[in-house]
Amino acid sequence: MTEEEVCGHLAAVTNIKQPREYVCEECVKTHSSWMHLRTCQTCGVTLCCDSSPNTHMTKHFEASNHPVVISAEPGERWLWCYIDEQAIGY
């Protein structure tokens, strides 16, 4: 993928927000479990992915329209844009 093909939402991320903790902030409140974590690049919240029972990050995107997340999993280095359904490594 060339730089011209990267969506504007992904291209706009210049400073990666890392997770504050490796927990889903919403699952902790309800004593739920999660599979993998994502961190919103607009507000910095860390929530669970779509493989998790509660899909909190997708719900966050739908409520906030914050388009870009990173994988908060150790060793994974990629961003995802919900609006353009595009991923890139970093």
Contacts in CASP RR format, 6 or more apart in sequence:
PFRMAT RR
TARGET T0000
AUTHOR 0000-0000-0000
METHOD contacts of the structure
MODEL  1
MTEEEVCGHLAAVTNIKQPREYVCEECVKTHSSWMHLRTCQTCGVTLCCD
SSPNTHMTKHFEASNHPVVISAEPGERWLWCYIDEQAIGY
1 88 0 8 1.000
3 11 0 8 1.000
6 86 0 8 1.000
6 88 0 8 1.000
7 81 0 8 1.000
7 83 0 8 1.000
7 84 0 8 1.000
7 86 0 8 1.000
8 81 0 8 1.000
8 84 0 8 1.000
9 67 0 8 1.000
9 68 0 8 1.000
9 81 0 8 1.000
9 83 0 8 1.000
9 84 0 8 1.000
10 68 0 8 1.000
10 79 0 8 1.000
10 81 0 8 1.000
10 84 0 8 1.000
10 86 0 8 1.000
10 88 0 8 1.000
12 68 0 8 1.000
13 41 0 8 1.000
13 68 0 8 1.000
13 79 0 8 1.000
16 41 0 8 1.000
16 70 0 8 1.000
16 79 0 8 1.000
16 90 0 8 1.000
17 39 0 8 1.000
17 40 0 8 1.000
17 41 0 8 1.000
17 44 0 8 1.000
17 70 0 8 1.000
18 39 0 8 1.000
18 70 0 8 1.000
18 72 0 8 1.000
19 37 0 8 1.000
19 39 0 8 1.000
19 44 0 8 1.000
19 46 0 8 1.000
19 72 0 8 1.000
20 44 0 8 1.000
20 46 0 8 1.000
21 46 0 8 1.000
22 37 0 8 1.000
22 46 0 8 1.000
22 72 0 8 1.000
22 74 0 8 1.000
23 34 0 8 1.000
23 37 0 8 1.000
23 46 0 8 1.000
24 32 0 8 1.000
24 34 0 8 1.000
24 37 0 8 1.000
24 46 0 8 1.000
24 47 0 8 1.000
24 48 0 8 1.000
24 52 0 8 1.000
24 54 0 8 1.000
24 56 0 8 1.000
25 45 0 8 1.000
25 46 0 8 1.000
25 47 0 8 1.000
25 56 0 8 1.000
26 32 0 8 1.000
26 47 0 8 1.000
26 48 0 8 1.000
26 54 0 8 1.000
26 56 0 8 1.000
27 33 0 8 1.000
27 34 0 8 1.000
27 47 0 8 1.000
27 48 0 8 1.000
27 52 0 8 1.000
27 54 0 8 1.000
27 56 0 8 1.000
30 54 0 8 1.000
32 53 0 8 1.000
32 54 0 8 1.000
33 52 0 8 1.000
33 53 0 8 1.000
34 48 0 8 1.000
34 49 0 8 1.000
34 52 0 8 1.000
34 53 0 8 1.000
34 54 0 8 1.000
34 56 0 8 1.000
35 48 0 8 1.000
35 49 0 8 1.000
35 51 0 8 1.000
35 52 0 8 1.000
36 48 0 8 1.000
36 49 0 8 1.000
36 51 0 8 1.000
36 52 0 8 1.000
36 71 0 8 1.000
36 72 0 8 1.000
36 73 0 8 1.000
37 46 0 8 1.000
37 47 0 8 1.000
37 48 0 8 1.000
37 49 0 8 1.000
37 71 0 8 1.000
37 72 0 8 1.000
37 73 0 8 1.000
38 46 0 8 1.000
38 47 0 8 1.000
38 48 0 8 1.000
38 49 0 8 1.000
38 57 0 8 1.000
38 69 0 8 1.000
38 70 0 8 1.000
38 71 0 8 1.000
38 72 0 8 1.000
38 80 0 8 1.000
39 45 0 8 1.000
39 46 0 8 1.000
39 69 0 8 1.000
39 70 0 8 1.000
39 72 0 8 1.000
40 46 0 8 1.000
40 47 0 8 1.000
40 57 0 8 1.000
40 60 0 8 1.000
40 61 0 8 1.000
40 64 0 8 1.000
40 66 0 8 1.000
40 68 0 8 1.000
40 69 0 8 1.000
41 66 0 8 1.000
41 68 0 8 1.000
41 69 0 8 1.000
41 70 0 8 1.000
41 79 0 8 1.000
42 64 0 8 1.000
42 66 0 8 1.000
42 67 0 8 1.000
42 68 0 8 1.000
43 64 0 8 1.000
43 66 0 8 1.000
45 60 0 8 1.000
46 72 0 8 1.000
47 56 0 8 1.000
47 57 0 8 1.000
47 59 0 8 1.000
47 60 0 8 1.000
48 54 0 8 1.000
48 55 0 8 1.000
48 56 0 8 1.000
48 57 0 8 1.000
49 55 0 8 1.000
49 57 0 8 1.000
50 57 0 8 1.000
50 58 0 8 1.000
57 69 0 8 1.000
58 82 0 8 1.000
60 66 0 8 1.000
61 67 0 8 1.000
61 69 0 8 1.000
61 82 0 8 1.000
67 81 0 8 1.000
67 82 0 8 1.000
67 83 0 8 1.000
67 84 0 8 1.000
68 79 0 8 1.000
68 80 0 8 1.000
68 81 0 8 1.000
68 82 0 8 1.000
69 79 0 8 1.000
69 80 0 8 1.000
69 82 0 8 1.000
70 77 0 8 1.000
70 78 0 8 1.000
70 79 0 8 1.000
70 80 0 8 1.000
70 90 0 8 1.000
71 77 0 8 1.000
71 78 0 8 1.000
71 80 0 8 1.000
77 89 0 8 1.000
77 90 0 8 1.000
78 87 0 8 1.000
78 88 0 8 1.000
78 89 0 8 1.000
78 90 0 8 1.000
79 87 0 8 1.000
79 88 0 8 1.000
79 89 0 8 1.000
79 90 0 8 1.000
80 86 0 8 1.000
80 87 0 8 1.000
81 87 0 8 1.000
END
